[in-house]
Amino acid sequence: MSYRIELLNKELSATFVEYLENVDFSNTPHWSTCFCRFYHSNCSYDQWSKRTGIENHNEAIE
């Protein structure tokens, strides 16, 4: 088995989001709408907690 590591770019964004949509987050359901955006946002924790999964999803594919 071989692995290829690539920088996330516009062409790979759909694959990235598809992967995250199929991860089993049953033990951590609050992660299911993050789309790995938490550490890439400039908002406060209070602002972050008000964000929707749709917002994070859309930013992940930009």
Sequence and secondary structure as in RCSB ss.txt:
>XXXX:A:sequence
MSYRIELLNKELSATFVEYLENVDFSNTPHWSTCFCRFYHSNCSYDQWSKRTGIENHNEAIE
>XXXX:A:secstr
         GGGHHHHHHHHHTS  TT GGGGGTTT GGG  S HHHHHH  HHHHHHHHT 
